Amino acid sequence: MVLVSAPAGAEVRVRWDGRALSLFRLPDGSRRALIGTDPDVALGAHTLSATVAEATGPTVRLSQVVRIRSGRFGIRNLTLPPHTFALITAKNLSTEQRALGPVLSLRTPVAFWSGAFQAPSSGAMDSPYGEQGVYNGHREWWHQGIDFSAAEGSPILAANGGMVVLAEMLPLGGNTVVIDHGQGVLTEYLHLSAFAVHKGSRVERGVPIGRIGATGLVTGPSLHWGLYVNGIPVNPMFWMVPRPWLTS
């Protein structure tokens, strides 16, 4: 997270490794930009820069090097029935990308979320973020969220306030809900057995959005919960803790 305090009329720009970041104004007038990182991020030095320009007065330029160290992620081995493993095809991956790509690229100016995000299920967390997935002996992709194990039909709750921007069946995610929390923050909920919301629904933290199921690429009833920051899948547990200027 980057916070910039500047006069109300100032033009503020923030870049991460030369790439412009979306800035959003907070109630106190400061600007906030969010940077998501995942296990694929390059290790070592990255450059964060900010420019503040006013109509009168000199332009202020700041730059700082941010170093990213290696994380520790495990490996999970899953054995899938042949008909389930057969879902992993280029066609299905492309279908998922076409459906999810546009919604995960949303940068809604308003922050709908307030306070820390809550777990969407009371079930046990059984697959942590970042684990490298091996399906039937084939290394596929790292885990882009957290899984909850619970009985089929158990309620799934919105992790925070937002707008439902997708509620449909996908070949790998199964019945899938995506909530836009604003300012580049979105959560996804996969493998539902039933929907309790539809695209365009406005939800608050803790309201039911669906029920646990076993649809799509899954071994049994469970919920996959992912959280994205500007299109990058980050660890949802980071957002479950009160943090100043973010979730407090």
VENFEN-V380430 format. One record per residue. RES is the residue in one letter. PSI is psi in radians with two decimals (999 if undefined). D_FIRST is the distance of its C-alpha to the first C-alpha in whole Angstrom. Layout:
((RES,PSI,D_FIRST) (RES,PSI,D_FIRST))
This chain:
((M,2.41,0) (V,2.22,4) (L,2.31,7) (V,2.13,10) (S,2.16,13) (A,2.77,16) (P,2.64,20) (A,-0.65,20) (G,0.04,22) (A,2.58,20) (E,2.14,19) (V,2.32,15) (R,2.42,14) (V,2.39,11) (R,2.52,12) (W,1.95,11) (D,0.70,15) (G,-0.16,16) (R,2.22,15) (A,2.38,14) (L,2.59,11) (S,2.29,11) (L,2.44,11) (F,2.43,12) (R,2.32,13) (L,2.89,13) (P,-0.52,16) (D,0.06,16) (G,-0.27,16) (S,2.86,13) (R,2.52,10) (R,2.35,7) (A,2.52,6) (L,2.43,5) (I,2.12,6) (G,2.44,9) (T,2.66,11) (D,3.14,14) (P,-0.27,18) (D,-0.12,19) (V,2.51,16) (A,2.35,18) (L,2.76,18) (G,-2.62,18) (A,2.34,17) (H,2.68,14) (T,2.17,14) (L,2.20,11) (S,2.63,13) (A,2.50,13) (T,2.26,16) (V,2.06,17) (A,2.30,21) (E,2.75,23) (A,-0.63,27) (T,2.31,28) (G,2.84,27) (P,2.69,26) (T,2.33,23) (V,2.23,20) (R,2.26,18) (L,2.57,16) (S,2.49,15) (Q,2.47,14) (V,2.27,14) (V,2.19,12) (R,2.27,15) (I,2.20,14) (R,2.86,17) (S,2.41,19) (G,2.98,19) (R,2.04,22) (F,2.47,23) (G,-2.97,26) (I,2.34,29) (R,2.25,30) (N,2.16,34) (L,2.43,35) (T,2.03,38) (L,2.53,39) (P,2.64,42) (P,-0.70,43) (H,-0.49,43) (T,-0.79,39) (F,-0.56,38) (A,-0.19,40) (L,-0.34,37) (I,1.55,35) (T,2.78,36) (A,-0.63,35) (K,-0.80,36) (N,-0.68,34) (L,-0.70,31) (S,-0.69,31) (T,-0.75,32) (E,-0.76,29) (Q,-0.70,27) (R,-0.60,29) (A,-0.76,28) (L,-0.55,24) (G,-0.91,23) (P,-0.64,23) (V,-0.63,22) (L,-0.20,19) (S,0.05,18) (L,2.47,18) (R,1.14,15) (T,2.23,17) (P,-0.51,16) (V,2.41,16) (A,1.92,14) (F,-0.36,17) (W,2.71,16) (S,2.20,16) (G,-3.05,15) (A,2.61,15) (F,2.53,16) (Q,2.72,20) (A,2.35,22) (P,-0.09,24) (S,2.60,27) (S,-0.01,29) (G,2.94,30) (A,2.40,29) (M,2.07,26) (D,-0.06,28) (S,1.86,26) (P,2.95,23) (Y,2.48,20) (G,-0.17,20) (E,2.44,24) (Q,2.18,26) (G,2.26,29) (V,2.00,33) (Y,2.05,35) (N,0.70,38) (G,-0.03,38) (H,2.17,36) (R,2.16,32) (E,-1.37,30) (W,2.85,27) (W,2.71,24) (H,2.09,23) (Q,0.43,20) (G,-2.66,20) (I,2.45,22) (D,2.49,26) (F,2.28,27) (S,2.19,31) (A,2.86,33) (A,2.51,37) (E,2.35,37) (G,-0.15,37) (S,2.58,34) (P,2.57,32) (I,2.28,28) (L,2.59,26) (A,2.29,23) (A,-0.39,20) (N,3.10,19) (G,2.60,20) (G,-2.92,20) (M,2.29,22) (V,2.10,24) (V,-0.12,24) (L,2.35,26) (A,1.62,29) (E,2.93,32) (M,2.27,33) (L,2.69,32) (P,-0.61,34) (L,-0.77,31) (G,-0.20,29) (G,-2.64,32) (N,2.07,32) (T,2.38,28) (V,2.38,26) (V,2.27,22) (I,2.23,21) (D,2.01,18) (H,-0.02,16) (G,2.71,15) (Q,0.63,12) (G,0.11,12) (V,2.14,12) (L,2.64,16) (T,2.59,18) (E,2.63,21) (Y,2.06,24) (L,2.78,27) (H,0.38,31) (L,2.62,32) (S,-0.42,35) (A,2.62,35) (F,2.51,33) (A,0.07,33) (V,3.00,31) (H,2.93,31) (K,2.26,29) (G,-0.16,28) (S,2.37,28) (R,2.17,26) (V,2.72,25) (E,2.86,24) (R,2.30,22) (G,-0.07,25) (V,2.56,28) (P,2.37,29) (I,-0.17,29) (G,-2.91,31) (R,2.59,33) (I,2.43,32) (G,-2.87,34) (A,0.77,35) (T,2.53,35) (G,-2.66,34) (L,1.57,33) (V,2.68,33) (T,-0.26,36) (G,-3.11,36) (P,2.15,35) (S,2.97,31) (L,2.23,28) (H,2.20,25) (W,2.14,22) (G,2.66,19) (L,2.24,15) (Y,2.42,14) (V,1.95,10) (N,0.75,12) (G,-0.04,15) (I,2.21,14) (P,2.00,15) (V,3.03,13) (N,2.00,14) (P,-0.49,15) (M,-0.45,16) (F,-0.59,12) (W,-0.05,12) (M,0.06,15) (V,2.37,15) (P,2.19,14) (R,2.32,11) (P,2.38,10) (W,0.09,9) (L,-1.09,8) (T,0.36,11) (S,999,14))
